Amino acid sequence: ITYDDGQSVSNAPVTLFGPTYTTANAPRMGATVASLSGVLNYAFGSWRVRSTSVDTNTFAQNPRPTPPSSPAGSHLKIVTLNVLNFFKTLDQNGNGAGPNNLSPRGADNQLEYDRQLEKLVTAILDMDADIYG
């Protein structure tokens, strides 16, 4: 059974029915409630209860466990880089020689492409990351 807050947005404070919940104090998976009261209906593939009055239902929290500690002196560097505007097609003659006969979106010539590639590779290597995504 799902406790339905009546909201259709993610992570918004719930103020329509029952107590006000935020991302800091909302019930987590495994939270329990005694004497649940409200309107029961079947929607979106599951049974749902909607509270009909303020403070009718009080949840026993399922506290988040303490995260494990990292070994002393350890660290992991994870980086991402948007390369979606780096194109390997050359626009040498502008006659639609790209994929599907579309105009290429890459460098105008091989020299410009080589310059862009060197700049990109240098930027990636200078980040000195453990994981690239």
C-alpha positions as CSV (number, residue, x, y, z in Angstrom):
1,I,0.0,0.0,0.0
2,T,1.3,3.4,-1.0
3,Y,0.7,6.6,1.1
4,D,-0.3,9.0,-1.6
5,D,0.5,12.7,-0.9
6,G,-1.6,14.0,-3.7
7,Q,1.3,15.8,-5.4
8,S,2.3,15.2,-9.0
9,V,5.8,16.8,-8.7
10,S,9.0,15.4,-7.3
11,N,10.6,16.6,-4.0
12,A,8.0,19.3,-3.3
13,P,6.8,20.0,0.3
14,V,3.6,18.1,0.8
15,T,1.0,20.4,2.4
16,L,-2.3,19.3,1.0
17,F,-3.1,16.5,3.4
18,G,-1.6,15.4,6.7
19,P,1.7,16.7,8.1
20,T,4.0,18.8,5.9
21,Y,6.7,16.6,4.5
22,T,10.0,17.7,2.8
23,T,12.9,15.8,1.4
24,A,14.4,16.0,4.9
25,N,11.5,14.5,6.9
26,A,9.4,12.5,4.4
27,P,8.8,8.8,5.2
28,R,11.4,6.5,3.6
29,M,10.9,3.0,2.3
30,G,10.3,0.8,5.3
31,A,8.7,3.5,7.4
32,T,5.7,2.3,9.3
33,V,2.4,3.8,10.4
34,A,-0.1,2.6,12.9
35,S,-3.9,3.1,12.5
36,L,-3.6,4.4,9.0
37,S,-6.8,6.3,8.0
38,G,-7.8,8.0,4.8
39,V,-9.4,7.2,1.4
40,L,-8.3,3.9,-0.1
41,N,-8.3,3.6,-3.9
42,Y,-6.5,1.7,-6.7
43,A,-4.5,3.9,-9.1
44,F,-1.3,3.6,-11.1
45,G,-1.0,-0.1,-10.5
46,S,-1.1,-0.1,-6.7
47,W,-3.4,0.5,-3.7
48,R,-3.1,4.0,-2.3
49,V,-4.2,5.7,0.9
50,R,-4.8,9.5,0.8
51,S,-5.1,11.2,4.2
52,T,-8.2,13.3,4.6
53,S,-7.3,15.4,7.6
54,V,-4.2,17.1,9.0
55,D,-2.1,15.0,11.5
56,T,-4.2,11.9,11.1
57,N,-1.3,9.6,10.2
58,T,2.0,9.7,12.0
59,F,4.9,7.6,10.6
60,A,7.6,5.8,12.6
61,Q,10.7,6.9,10.7
62,N,13.1,4.4,9.1
63,P,16.3,6.3,9.8
64,R,19.0,6.5,7.1
65,P,21.9,4.3,8.1
66,T,25.3,6.0,8.8
67,P,27.4,5.8,5.6
68,P,30.6,3.8,5.9
69,S,33.7,5.8,6.5
70,S,36.4,6.1,3.9
71,P,39.8,4.7,4.6
72,A,42.2,7.3,5.8
73,G,43.8,9.3,3.0
74,S,41.7,7.8,0.3
75,H,40.0,9.8,-2.4
76,L,38.5,9.1,-5.9
77,K,38.2,11.8,-8.6
78,I,35.3,11.4,-11.0
79,V,34.9,13.8,-13.8
80,T,32.6,14.3,-16.8
81,L,33.1,16.4,-20.0
82,N,30.5,17.3,-22.6
83,V,31.9,16.3,-26.0
84,L,28.6,16.3,-27.9
85,N,29.7,19.3,-30.0
86,F,32.9,17.7,-31.1
87,F,32.3,16.3,-34.6
88,K,34.8,14.2,-36.6
89,T,33.3,15.1,-40.0
90,L,35.0,17.9,-42.0
91,D,33.2,20.6,-43.8
92,Q,35.8,20.9,-46.6
93,N,33.5,21.8,-49.5
94,G,30.1,22.5,-47.8
95,N,28.3,20.2,-50.2
96,G,26.4,18.0,-47.7
97,A,29.1,15.3,-47.3
98,G,28.1,14.6,-43.7
99,P,26.0,11.6,-42.4
100,N,22.7,11.3,-44.4
101,N,24.0,14.0,-46.8
102,L,23.6,16.7,-44.1
103,S,26.1,19.5,-43.9
104,P,29.0,18.4,-41.7
105,R,29.1,20.1,-38.3
106,G,32.8,19.5,-37.7
107,A,35.9,21.6,-38.3
108,D,36.3,23.4,-41.6
109,N,39.6,21.5,-42.4
110,Q,42.0,18.9,-41.1
111,L,44.3,21.5,-39.4
112,E,41.3,22.9,-37.5
113,Y,40.2,19.4,-36.6
114,D,43.7,18.5,-35.3
115,R,43.8,21.7,-33.2
116,Q,40.3,20.9,-31.7
117,L,41.3,17.3,-31.0
118,E,44.6,18.3,-29.3
119,K,42.8,20.8,-27.1
120,L,40.1,18.2,-26.1
121,V,42.7,15.5,-25.3
122,T,44.8,18.0,-23.3
123,A,41.7,19.1,-21.3
124,I,40.8,15.5,-20.5
125,L,44.3,14.5,-19.5
126,D,44.8,17.6,-17.4
127,M,41.8,16.6,-15.2
128,D,43.9,13.7,-14.0
129,A,40.8,11.7,-12.9
130,D,40.4,8.2,-11.7
131,I,37.1,7.8,-13.6
132,Y,35.9,9.6,-16.7
133,G,32.2,9.6,-17.7
